[in-house]
Amino acid sequence: MKNIAVYAGTFDPITFGHVDLIERASTVFDRIIVAIAASTVKKPLFDLEERVQLTMAALSRFPNVAVSGFNSLLLDFARQHGANVILRGLRTVTDFDYEFQLASMNRHLNPSIESIFLMPAEKYMSISSSLVREIASLGGDVSAFVPEHVANALKMKFEK
């Protein structure tokens, strides 16, 4: 059986922390599907197709990583793609509290899909998509936090 992981989030935008986590996970799993949630509740800056395109460009160097948007229950998406693992990133204690609840609920709904947590490298621990968006919205330089094409997309989005 292949180990297929789904790494889900809004990726609004994808950061170097996400890329770091995916790079390390790509050596552990046979295949990773980066599942980008439509998530209208979070009111993303980029629409789903833009987030998919930005993420695909950021991850193109990883041959065992695919990117897909979704608008369903994550466990249903994982099952449809043959995944046996939900991969989640942890940066802070607050992340842990939320992710622990989510993993417990997911285990209740589908015990055949395991949740596994990875932490980004220390230099990426403080990076969050929401902070990147805020800095970019105020005209700040986000090039240390996101790939160049993402920084450019943020700049163009806020110049409108």
Secondary structure by P-SEA (a helix, b strand, c coil): ccbbbbbccccccccaaaaaaaaaaaacccbbbbbbbccccccccccaaaaaaaaaaaccccccbbbbbbcccaaaaaaaacccbbbbbbccaaaaaaaaaaaaaaaaacccbbbbbbbcccccccccaaaaaaaaaacccccccccaaaaaaaaaaaac
